[in-house]
Amino acid sequence: MSGDVQLELWLHEYKLDALSSVLAEQGTTVAERMNDMLLRLYEEQVPPELQQEVRGRIQSEYASWEEGQTTELDLEQAEDPYTVFHVRENGADRFFMLECSENLLCVANTLQGFLGNRSREPALTAVPKEFYSSKPIGTELYERMLALRMAKPSKVAAVFDLDFDKQEVSVVDIGRSWKTYSVKDLSSAVYSACRKSGLGPFQYEARLENSLTGKARPSAGHLSARDISFAEEITEIDGLLDFYMETNFDVDAVFGTHVCTDENDDCLNVYADYDMAAGQVCDELEVDLHRADGREEAVPYTLNAAEKMILLRKMEAYCLEQTGMTLRDYSAQLMAEDLGGCQRQGADTVRPLSVFRVTQDGRTDHLLAEGDGAMDTLHAALRLRAYLIKKGDGSQRFAEALPAADHIAPEVFRDYADELRQGAGQVTAALDIDLDRGTFSTMAGADGWQTYTVSDVLAAAWNATIPHWSDWEGRRCVLAEQLEGKLVEQELPGVVPPSGPMM
């Protein structure tokens, strides 16, 4: 899409050659200088309110164009990396990309020259022409490319946020999410880095990084790894894992509040949520502002793709530290506990009762669980998965990890298993879990015992917790589908489960 119109100008070729030669020594061209002069003429002659109207029409057309381009642009297959820009000026946001690789040093150099010209020419309000390309983009594609920068930096070389209203420059750092500097600090660092001549590009970049050490600052929309730390226990509320964020950074700069002061006793509580079913960080932070007079206010804060990815990394590390489990495994365990009773709802003829035969380290336990402790195959498999992940030194046996389970005699276990085989409808599940042999057997009604390897059952149970299954019955269907073709052996009438190693 292009709304540009070509203008035709005439100048004798001798004059053009002479002018081109002089401008080349200044590092510019006739076309670039003419574009500058034309833009300045536009800004001097067109009233501000009309400029605003024109700007709105251009942005609207860009957005419409981008909607048709987003699906056509194959970012994964692109041969050359992109550089992406978000520019904010006079309250307006623009997004565009270059089909080339730019780094912070290149951008800072361009900004330094542009801002120097602006100080001499107050009418110069447009952003540097070097940051424009033939591919203006909208917010949706910008977010996609921001996420791709974090996940596959070879595809997107850099993402920059240039905020001329706040005089800030932010750049995505794939290890720390964002780094933000004031334009003044960045300009000083560029001057310091480039004072010495004769160095290679990487040396200049290293000098710039050194000059910027300690100059990064918090900024709204640009949370970095150093801003994010957690405290207290991870809590589960309505399918979300709730992480309490420590506020040992400049929360006023990030959330637009006024609590880092002695003028009041206001305070903030900040929470980041992880959606267990979707397996991703929620789109917004929960920011609660507590006023000294007792009033409470919610401060909106929407996370961008880079912030969500660095939050996910931090959550993963904190979850391992607190529970010894990954986010995914810990979520699976909690969902199994929360949803485990759903298979019993509305079934008046089935009482909540399940029986287990557990063999481990040469010892066999026969157990019965009733009420909330009763489990089906999926619930038991998720329990076993969580147990094996946390087993550690092996001091606790799986039979001891089953909640509210009582020991029963072997013949009682067999009676209940036979009851389930006959379809009496009074037992939820009968399971034979042999950790020494690595087998997991379940009573399948008239078909008798069906035996699988423990590893196959655990993998199938984990896949059954993949997002978008909202009810327990749907998850059980996934488990059955995952176990198709994985049967080790099926008991014929009167035959006990198979023996021998199965791992």
MIBA-478460 format. One line per 2 residues: number of its first residue (from 1); their letters; for each residue x, y, z of C-alpha. Coordinates in nm, 4 decimals, decimal comma. Layout:
<rs>
NUM = a = X:Y:Z | ...
</rs>
This chain:
<rs>
1 = ms = 0,0000:0,0000:0,0000 | 0,1333:0,3448:-0,0822
3 = gd = -0,0400:0,6810:-0,0759 | 0,2674:0,8717:-0,1913
5 = vq = 0,2523:1,0830:-0,5082 | 0,5593:1,1467:-0,7215
7 = le = 0,6395:1,5104:-0,8050 | 0,8362:1,5990:-1,1185
9 = lw = 1,0994:1,8740:-1,0894 | 1,3388:2,0073:-1,3510
11 = lh = 1,7010:2,1169:-1,3082 | 1,9805:2,1368:-1,5630
13 = ey = 2,1969:1,8263:-1,5431 | 2,5149:2,0294:-1,4791
15 = kl = 2,3514:2,2002:-1,1849 | 2,2151:1,8674:-1,0584
17 = da = 2,5575:1,7041:-1,0805 | 2,7194:1,9907:-0,8916
19 = ls = 2,4516:1,9885:-0,6216 | 2,4687:1,6091:-0,5863
21 = sv = 2,8463:1,6270:-0,5443 | 2,8251:1,8851:-0,2671
23 = la = 2,5468:1,7042:-0,0811 | 2,7274:1,3701:-0,1057
25 = eq = 3,0088:1,5207:0,1004 | 2,7479:1,6044:0,3624
27 = gt = 2,6191:1,2477:0,3671 | 2,2870:1,3171:0,1986
29 = tv = 2,1267:1,3347:-0,1470 | 1,9217:1,5799:-0,3526
31 = ae = 1,6101:1,3641:-0,3165 | 1,6459:1,3468:0,0621
33 = rm = 1,6951:1,7232:0,0954 | 1,4013:1,7949:-0,1356
35 = nd = 1,1819:1,5593:0,0696 | 1,2831:1,7465:0,3850
37 = ml = 1,2046:2,0833:0,2291 | 0,8689:1,9622:0,0963
39 = lr = 0,7707:1,8205:0,4336 | 0,8722:2,1455:0,6040
41 = ly = 0,6648:2,3420:0,3531 | 0,3649:2,1191:0,4284
43 = ee = 0,3998:2,1679:0,8051 | 0,4444:2,5450:0,7702
45 = qv = 0,1500:2,6016:0,5352 | -0,1139:2,3461:0,6391
47 = pp = -0,3092:2,4406:0,9569 | -0,2489:2,2046:1,2568
49 = el = -0,6140:2,0918:1,2706 | -0,6022:1,9906:0,9041
51 = qq = -0,2712:1,8097:0,9603 | -0,4414:1,6143:1,2397
53 = ev = -0,7300:1,5209:1,0114 | -0,4911:1,4070:0,7385
55 = rg = -0,2898:1,2061:0,9892 | -0,6075:1,0276:1,1015
57 = ri = -0,7019:0,9373:0,7415 | -0,3536:0,7990:0,6749
59 = qs = -0,3558:0,5871:0,9914 | -0,7011:0,4524:0,9085
61 = ey = -0,5903:0,3498:0,5596 | -0,2742:0,1935:0,7003
63 = as = -0,4831:-0,0125:0,9446 | -0,7132:-0,1333:0,6651
65 = we = -0,4148:-0,2218:0,4493 | -0,2519:-0,4120:0,7343
67 = eg = -0,5613:-0,6262:0,7912 | -0,5237:-0,7640:0,4408
69 = qt = -0,1481:-0,8077:0,4722 | -0,1198:-0,9818:0,8084
71 = te = -0,2215:-1,3242:0,6825 | -0,0188:-1,2916:0,3614
73 = ld = 0,3096:-1,1986:0,5284 | 0,4934:-1,5221:0,6139
75 = le = 0,7310:-1,4120:0,8854 | 0,8609:-1,7630:0,9468
77 = qa = 0,9822:-1,8027:0,5870 | 1,1382:-1,4594:0,5462
79 = ed = 1,5024:-1,4790:0,4348 | 1,6122:-1,1434:0,5772
81 = py = 1,5369:-1,0228:0,9319 | 1,3006:-0,7327:0,9941
83 = tv = 1,3408:-0,4286:1,2149 | 1,0167:-0,3077:1,3712
85 = fh = 0,9324:0,0384:1,5052 | 0,6577:0,1800:1,7235
87 = vr = 0,6655:0,5596:1,7220 | 0,4590:0,7708:1,9583
89 = en = 0,4368:1,1470:1,9029 | 0,1734:1,3999:2,0045
91 = ga = -0,0380:1,1190:2,1471 | -0,0508:0,9303:1,8141
93 = dr = 0,0942:0,5809:1,7584 | 0,2422:0,4526:1,4357
95 = ff = 0,3925:0,1126:1,3557 | 0,6114:0,0091:1,0652
97 = ml = 0,8949:-0,2213:0,9728 | 1,2090:-0,2248:0,7648
99 = ec = 1,3251:-0,5249:0,5642 | 1,6746:-0,4959:0,7032
101 = se = 1,8629:-0,5307:1,0287 | 1,9152:-0,2231:1,2485
103 = nl = 2,0770:-0,2114:1,5912 | 2,0611:0,0355:1,8786
105 = lc = 2,3752:0,2169:1,7622 | 2,2294:0,2827:1,4141
107 = va = 1,8999:0,4054:1,5564 | 2,0690:0,6211:1,8180
109 = nt = 2,2933:0,7829:1,5562 | 1,9935:0,8628:1,3360
111 = lq = 1,8002:1,0027:1,6302 | 2,0905:1,2195:1,7378
113 = gf = 2,1144:1,3887:1,3999 | 1,7396:1,4251:1,3665
115 = lg = 1,6902:1,5740:1,7127 | 1,9771:1,8155:1,6510
117 = nr = 1,8019:1,9421:1,3366 | 1,4732:1,9640:1,5235
119 = sr = 1,6263:2,1898:1,7873 | 1,7271:2,4300:1,5092
121 = ep = 1,4021:2,3891:1,3162 | 1,1083:2,3815:1,5638
123 = al = 0,8654:2,3229:1,2768 | 1,0255:1,9828:1,2118
125 = ta = 0,7809:1,7493:1,3913 | 0,7842:1,4344:1,1829
127 = vp = 0,9980:1,1376:1,2885 | 1,3171:1,0671:1,0918
129 = ke = 1,2521:0,9575:0,7344 | 1,5076:0,6781:0,7834
131 = fy = 1,2515:0,4998:1,0046 | 0,9839:0,4834:0,7358
133 = ss = 0,9425:0,1995:0,4875 | 0,6991:0,0729:0,2271
135 = kp = 0,5431:-0,1572:0,4862 | 0,3494:0,0336:0,7508
137 = ig = 0,1854:-0,2145:0,9896 | -0,0897:-0,2196:1,2492
139 = te = -0,0902:-0,3168:1,6149 | -0,1783:-0,6820:1,5498
141 = ly = 0,1211:-0,7461:1,3261 | 0,3425:-0,5425:1,5579
143 = er = 0,2479:-0,7741:1,8483 | 0,3157:-1,0803:1,6319
145 = ml = 0,6596:-0,9539:1,5404 | 0,7289:-0,8555:1,9001
147 = al = 0,6554:-1,2140:2,0084 | 0,8666:-1,3479:1,7221
149 = rm = 1,1576:-1,1295:1,8295 | 1,1535:-1,3020:2,1707
151 = ak = 1,1020:-1,6530:2,0314 | 1,3070:-1,6437:1,7089
153 = ps = 1,5446:-1,3464:1,7050 | 1,6901:-1,4548:1,3696
155 = kv = 1,3591:-1,3545:1,2059 | 1,3198:-1,0140:1,3722
157 = aa = 1,6499:-0,8361:1,4291 | 1,5178:-0,5636:1,6604
159 = vf = 1,2042:-0,3985:1,7952 | 1,2166:-0,0322:1,8985
161 = dl = 0,9667:0,1900:2,0787 | 1,0429:0,5577:2,0155
163 = df = 0,8363:0,7730:2,2482 | 0,8948:1,1379:2,1553
165 = dk = 0,6297:1,2501:2,4050 | 0,8193:1,0990:2,6996
167 = qe = 1,1622:1,1368:2,5358 | 1,2340:0,7653:2,5764
169 = vs = 1,3793:0,4954:2,3537 | 1,3047:0,1315:2,4354
171 = vv = 1,4522:-0,1759:2,2689 | 1,3638:-0,5421:2,3135
173 = di = 1,6357:-0,7456:2,4799 | 1,5556:-1,1147:2,4236
175 = gr = 1,7061:-1,2082:2,7595 | 1,5497:-0,9293:2,9678
177 = sw = 1,2375:-0,8270:2,7749 | 1,2877:-0,4464:2,7456
179 = kt = 1,5572:-0,1885:2,8071 | 1,4510:0,1764:2,8192
181 = ys = 1,6732:0,4850:2,8104 | 1,6052:0,8553:2,8056
183 = vk = 1,6825:1,0221:2,4726 | 1,9312:1,2450:2,6553
185 = dl = 2,1242:0,9501:2,8028 | 2,1217:0,7687:2,4701
187 = ss = 2,2538:1,0743:2,2844 | 2,5342:1,1174:2,5386
189 = av = 2,6229:0,7499:2,5117 | 2,6392:0,7677:2,1313
191 = ys = 2,8680:1,0707:2,1481 | 3,0952:0,8920:2,3962
193 = ac = 3,0971:0,5672:2,1955 | 3,1797:0,7312:1,8642
195 = rk = 3,4474:0,9793:1,9749 | 3,7197:0,7323:1,8856
197 = sg = 3,7620:0,6667:1,5127 | 3,8932:0,3650:1,3269
199 = lg = 3,7046:0,0988:1,5244 | 3,4948:-0,1852:1,3885
201 = pf = 3,1135:-0,1966:1,4165 | 3,1143:-0,4445:1,7051
203 = qy = 3,3630:-0,2308:1,8983 | 3,1391:0,0751:1,8640
205 = ea = 2,8400:-0,1292:1,9804 | 3,0356:-0,2517:2,2826
207 = rl = 3,1387:0,1053:2,3690 | 2,7726:0,2129:2,3461
209 = en = 2,6652:-0,0682:2,5805 | 2,9345:0,0311:2,8288
211 = sl = 2,8274:0,3952:2,8148 | 2,4658:0,2928:2,8851
213 = tg = 2,5497:0,0736:3,1847 | 2,3270:0,1708:3,4769
215 = ka = 2,1200:0,4114:3,2634 | 1,8209:0,1818:3,1935
217 = rp = 1,5015:0,2911:3,3664 | 1,1473:0,1573:3,4274
219 = sa = 0,8857:0,2564:3,1740 | 0,5182:0,1835:3,1170
221 = gh = 0,4769:-0,1006:2,8686 | 0,8411:-0,1997:2,9005
223 = ls = 0,8773:-0,4241:3,2057 | 1,2171:-0,5893:3,2129
225 = ar = 1,3500:-0,8950:3,3955 | 1,5085:-0,6775:3,6634
227 = di = 1,1648:-0,5320:3,7466 | 1,0011:-0,8719:3,7990
229 = sf = 1,0348:-1,0812:4,1131 | 0,7815:-1,2791:4,3156
231 = ae = 0,7133:-1,3379:4,6834 | 0,4738:-1,5412:4,8978
233 = ei = 0,2964:-1,8617:4,7964 | 0,1477:-1,9293:4,4549
235 = te = -0,2298:-1,9397:4,4973 | -0,4968:-2,0904:4,2726
237 = id = -0,8144:-1,8891:4,2083 | -1,0791:-1,9863:3,9519
239 = gl = -0,8413:-2,1731:3,7243 | -0,5625:-1,9137:3,7519
241 = ld = -0,2283:-1,9336:3,9305 | -0,1817:-1,6055:4,1138
243 = fy = 0,1755:-1,4715:4,1556 | 0,2374:-1,1806:4,3927
245 = me = 0,4862:-0,9376:4,2354 | 0,7315:-0,7495:4,4532
247 = tn = 0,7199:-0,3740:4,3985 | 1,0876:-0,2946:4,4456
249 = fd = 1,1052:-0,0923:4,1227 | 0,9712:0,2503:4,0247
251 = vd = 0,6030:0,1580:4,0149 | 0,5028:0,5209:3,9538
253 = av = 0,6954:0,5256:3,6248 | 0,5348:0,1990:3,5150
255 = fg = 0,1769:0,2315:3,6426 | 0,1348:0,6088:3,6472
257 = th = 0,0680:0,6175:4,0226 | 0,2078:0,8396:4,2973
259 = vc = 0,3097:0,6060:4,5773 | 0,6908:0,6414:4,5748
261 = td = 0,6704:0,9515:4,7914 | 0,6488:1,0727:5,1483
263 = en = 0,3482:1,2857:5,0577 | 0,0998:1,0016:5,1154
265 = dd = 0,0727:0,6498:5,2550 | -0,0763:0,4937:4,9404
267 = cl = 0,0543:0,1521:4,8394 | 0,0246:-0,0963:4,5540
269 = nv = -0,0343:-0,4703:4,5327 | 0,0535:-0,6229:4,1965
271 = ya = -0,0392:-0,9730:4,0797 | 0,0420:-1,1621:3,7591
273 = dy = -0,1857:-1,4517:3,6634 | -0,1212:-1,7737:3,4738
275 = dm = -0,4159:-1,9426:3,3024 | -0,3750:-2,3145:3,3771
277 = aa = -0,6147:-2,4378:3,1064 | -0,4726:-2,2124:2,8337
279 = gq = -0,1126:-2,2618:2,9485 | -0,0234:-1,8935:2,9157
281 = vc = 0,0198:-1,5681:3,1060 | -0,2985:-1,3625:3,1284
283 = de = -0,3175:-1,0445:2,9224 | -0,3371:-0,8008:3,2148
285 = le = -0,1689:-0,7458:3,5480 | -0,3923:-0,7042:3,8504
287 = vd = -0,2780:-0,3762:4,0043 | -0,4604:-0,2742:4,3234
289 = lh = -0,4011:0,0788:4,4507 | -0,4772:0,1149:4,8232
291 = ra = -0,5337:0,4751:4,9265 | -0,4398:0,5927:5,2727
293 = dg = -0,8038:0,6920:5,3331 | -0,9196:0,3327:5,2773
295 = re = -1,0288:0,3654:4,9148 | -0,9185:0,1005:4,6665
297 = ea = -0,8707:0,1476:4,2934 | -0,7840:-0,0889:4,0095
299 = vp = -0,5048:0,0404:3,7842 | -0,5281:-0,1047:3,4298
301 = yt = -0,2111:-0,2501:3,2814 | -0,2145:-0,4586:2,9620
303 = ln = 0,0926:-0,6696:2,8917 | 0,2573:-0,6856:2,5519
305 = aa = 0,4083:-1,0001:2,3983 | 0,7627:-0,9352:2,5263
307 = ek = 0,6437:-0,8686:2,8814 | 0,4292:-1,1833:2,8814
309 = mi = 0,7187:-1,3974:2,7650 | 0,9590:-1,2715:3,0308
311 = ll = 0,6858:-1,3117:3,2944 | 0,6376:-1,6720:3,1812
313 = rk = 1,0087:-1,7416:3,2269 | 1,0041:-1,5853:3,5725
315 = me = 0,6884:-1,7778:3,6708 | 0,8444:-2,1048:3,5515
317 = ay = 1,1539:-2,0504:3,7646 | 0,9526:-1,9452:4,0715
319 = cl = 0,7150:-2,2414:4,0382 | 1,0093:-2,4837:4,0254
321 = eq = 1,1576:-2,3145:4,3304 | 0,8335:-2,3243:4,5309
323 = tg = 0,6832:-2,6592:4,4250 | 0,9603:-2,8565:4,2568
325 = mt = 0,7357:-2,8778:3,9483 | 0,7033:-2,6989:3,6179
327 = lr = 0,4067:-2,4694:3,5608 | 0,2511:-2,7252:3,3311
329 = dy = 0,2881:-3,0176:3,5736 | 0,1766:-2,8147:3,8744
331 = sa = -0,1266:-2,6935:3,6783 | -0,2128:-3,0495:3,5775
333 = ql = -0,2028:-3,1615:3,9372 | -0,4261:-2,8786:4,0558
335 = ma = -0,6728:-2,9276:3,7694 | -0,6905:-3,2972:3,8496
337 = ed = -0,7716:-3,2165:4,2116 | -1,0294:-2,9538:4,1189
339 = lg = -1,2016:-3,1537:3,8461 | -1,1559:-3,5041:3,9788
341 = gc = -1,5031:-3,5206:4,1240 | -1,6787:-3,4092:3,8040
343 = qr = -1,7092:-3,7634:3,6702 | -1,9353:-3,8480:3,9632
345 = qg = -2,1830:-3,5624:3,9223 | -2,5324:-3,6621:3,8200
347 = ad = -2,4695:-4,0360:3,8437 | -2,6974:-4,1482:4,1263
349 = tv = -2,6339:-4,5183:4,0627 | -2,2562:-4,4896:4,1073
351 = rp = -2,1190:-4,4289:4,4527 | -1,7871:-4,2482:4,4781
353 = ls = -1,5563:-4,5389:4,5536 | -1,2368:-4,6619:4,3898
355 = vf = -0,9892:-4,9360:4,4740 | -0,6168:-4,9632:4,4071
357 = rv = -0,3520:-5,2319:4,4106 | -0,0133:-5,0598:4,4259
359 = tq = 0,3126:-5,2525:4,4012 | 0,6348:-5,0673:4,4755
361 = dg = 0,9754:-5,1821:4,6001 | 0,8514:-5,5394:4,6357
363 = rt = 0,5555:-5,4461:4,8552 | 0,1883:-5,4540:4,7518
365 = dh = -0,0768:-5,2341:4,9112 | -0,4511:-5,2725:4,8607
367 = ll = -0,6389:-4,9477:4,9101 | -0,9908:-4,8088:4,9010
369 = ae = -1,0779:-4,4400:4,8560 | -1,4255:-4,2983:4,9044
371 = gd = -1,5974:-3,9627:4,8738 | -1,3658:-3,6873:4,7552
373 = ga = -1,0745:-3,9303:4,7518 | -1,2300:-4,1566:4,4861
375 = md = -1,0587:-4,1317:4,1470 | -1,0976:-4,2558:3,7919
377 = tl = -0,8107:-4,3610:3,5631 | -0,7249:-4,0071:3,4488
379 = ha = -0,7259:-3,8639:3,7987 | -0,5063:-4,1461:3,9293
381 = al = -0,2637:-4,1092:3,6370 | -0,2209:-3,7374:3,7020
383 = rl = -0,1644:-3,8118:4,0708 | 0,1004:-4,0670:3,9790
385 = ra = 0,2702:-3,8235:3,7406 | 0,2868:-3,5549:4,0088
387 = yl = 0,4185:-3,8097:4,2608 | 0,6970:-3,9326:4,0312
389 = ik = 0,8063:-3,5768:3,9513 | 0,8277:-3,4858:4,3205
391 = kg = 0,9554:-3,8251:4,4383 | 1,3082:-3,6993:4,4889
393 = dg = 1,4766:-3,9155:4,7510 | 1,2007:-4,1768:4,7312
395 = sq = 1,1156:-4,1640:5,0994 | 0,7407:-4,1573:5,0352
397 = rf = 0,5625:-4,4394:4,8557 | 0,2826:-4,3782:4,6061
399 = ae = 0,0339:-4,5635:4,8254 | 0,0978:-4,3028:5,0945
401 = al = 0,0414:-4,0182:4,8452 | -0,3179:-4,1219:4,7659
403 = pa = -0,5528:-3,8944:4,9614 | -0,7998:-4,0407:5,2090
405 = ad = -0,7134:-4,3982:5,1075 | -0,7593:-4,6795:5,3595
407 = hi = -0,5920:-5,0192:5,3511 | -0,8149:-5,3146:5,2688
409 = ap = -0,7622:-5,6893:5,2418 | -0,6628:-5,8361:4,9023
411 = ev = -0,9928:-6,0252:4,8800 | -1,1888:-5,7035:4,9314
413 = fr = -0,9977:-5,5468:4,6422 | -1,0838:-5,8483:4,4231
415 = dy = -1,4505:-5,8307:4,5222 | -1,4775:-5,4671:4,4198
417 = ad = -1,2871:-5,5337:4,0964 | -1,5284:-5,8192:4,0151
419 = el = -1,8204:-5,5896:4,0932 | -1,6906:-5,3399:3,8369
421 = rq = -1,6298:-5,6218:3,5843 | -1,9933:-5,7314:3,6176
423 = ga = -2,1155:-5,3808:3,5529 | -2,2980:-5,3478:3,8832
425 = gq = -2,2337:-4,9748:3,8620 | -2,1245:-4,9245:4,2217
427 = vt = -1,7479:-4,8726:4,1831 | -1,5812:-4,5755:4,0089
429 = aa = -1,2536:-4,7498:3,9228 | -1,0327:-5,0482:3,9988
431 = ld = -0,6659:-4,9894:3,9207 | -0,3575:-5,2096:3,9468
433 = id = -0,0435:-4,9946:3,9438 | 0,2845:-5,1893:3,9500
435 = ld = 0,5751:-4,9477:3,9680 | 0,8286:-5,2321:3,9901
437 = rg = 0,7231:-5,3661:3,6497 | 0,6213:-5,0309:3,5082
439 = tf = 0,2608:-5,1269:3,4316 | -0,0713:-4,9524:3,4812
441 = st = -0,3811:-5,1760:3,4593 | -0,7441:-5,0719:3,4729
443 = ma = -1,0575:-5,2845:3,5005 | -1,2554:-5,2331:3,1782
445 = ga = -1,5851:-5,3981:3,2670 | -1,6552:-5,7277:3,0908
447 = dg = -1,3270:-5,6960:2,8974 | -1,1352:-5,7460:3,2192
449 = wq = -0,8001:-5,5901:3,2965 | -0,6366:-5,3748:3,0325
451 = ty = -0,2654:-5,3135:3,0847 | -0,0441:-5,0330:2,9550
453 = tv = 0,3061:-4,9180:3,0389 | 0,3225:-4,6472:3,3045
455 = sd = 0,5044:-4,4161:3,0639 | 0,2275:-4,4443:2,8007
457 = vl = -0,0459:-4,3767:3,0561 | 0,1317:-4,0743:3,2007
459 = aa = 0,1950:-3,9278:2,8547 | -0,1704:-3,9811:2,7589
461 = aw = -0,2925:-3,8240:3,0842 | -0,0727:-3,5221:3,0306
463 = na = -0,2018:-3,4757:2,6751 | -0,5541:-3,4902:2,8146
465 = ti = -0,4843:-3,1713:3,0097 | -0,3996:-2,9733:2,6931
467 = ph = -0,6082:-2,6533:2,6748 | -0,9575:-2,6099:2,5404
469 = ws = -1,1214:-2,9105:2,7069 | -1,3542:-2,7476:2,9542
471 = dw = -1,5035:-3,0584:3,1207 | -1,3693:-3,3754:3,2764
473 = eg = -1,5562:-3,6076:3,0439 | -1,3895:-3,4437:2,7453
475 = rr = -1,0483:-3,5006:2,9041 | -1,1300:-3,8669:2,9632
477 = cv = -1,2138:-3,9029:2,5948 | -0,8732:-3,7590:2,5063
479 = la = -0,7085:-4,0112:2,7427 | -0,8877:-4,3012:2,5707
481 = eq = -0,7870:-4,1717:2,2262 | -0,4249:-4,1309:2,3341
483 = le = -0,4122:-4,4918:2,4621 | -0,5503:-4,6487:2,1438
485 = gk = -0,2991:-4,8989:2,0105 | -0,0886:-4,8792:2,3294
487 = lv = -0,2406:-5,1836:2,5010 | 0,0285:-5,4178:2,6353
489 = eq = -0,2101:-5,6988:2,7190 | -0,5788:-5,7561:2,7803
491 = el = -0,7012:-6,0105:3,0311 | -0,9180:-6,2932:2,9074
493 = pg = -1,1871:-6,4226:3,1465 | -1,0263:-6,5910:3,4448
495 = vv = -0,6730:-6,4654:3,3660 | -0,4804:-6,2363:3,6026
497 = pp = -0,2894:-5,9320:3,4742 | 0,0379:-6,0158:3,2913
499 = sg = 0,3632:-6,0394:3,4869 | 0,7193:-5,9536:3,3942
501 = pm = 0,9053:-5,6271:3,3231 | 0,7232:-5,3804:3,0973
503 = m = 0,9424:-5,0664:3,1222
</rs>
